[in-house]
Amino acid sequence: MPSHEKKKSTTQIPPPPPPPPAGPRSPLSSLTSRIRTALPERFFLSAPEKPRDPAPEGVYFFYGTLLDPGMLVEILGRDNSPELRPAFIEGFDCKLWGQYSALTPCSDASGRGVIKGAAYRVGSSEDAEKLAEYETHHYMPCPCEIKYIDDIQTPIAEKGFGFVFVGNKMDLKDGIFNLRAWRKLMGKK
């Protein structure tokens, strides 16, 4: 090898050492110790994805993000807003799963929880599947009786479906879903 050529070094530089531990009064130290000692059920646990039956056609009760007509247009691939009819269901509670609403069977003995929302007639199995895919495996269509609030149209009540939360109940918290705030958070007008 000629003397003017230099050999390339094959030595790798080791990574820098980890930062020193936070002092006992550091908020990071407190947070780190709480995380390390927390029970596993305190963390978000995703529901295992289970095979589900195809989503049925019929009337669906919406109570959260699906109350947004623009969201329905996007999910269903429509050109115009679908017709939503004001309605309510009984026997369910509504909690929050992160920023999303989560319908659950009523937790009190009376079973008289009332959830207001809107109903939409899903006319094809393809549309029902699109809605089920949007809701993810954390929700499943569940039969319910939908009661209409408007006095103009008939029927005043009919059998239908609502997407019920089937994920880890430990991930739910009490709270009220605010569609206007959610739209703002998502950058929608």
Secondary structure, DSSP 8 states (H G I E B T S, - for coil): --TTS------------------TT-HHHHHHHHHHHS-GGGS--------------EEEEE-SGGG-HHHHHHHHT-SS----EEEEEESEEEEEETTEEEEEE--STT---EEEEEEEEE-SHHHHHHHHHHH-TTEEEEEEEEEE--SSSS-SEEEEEEEEE-S-GGG-B-----HHHHHHHTT--
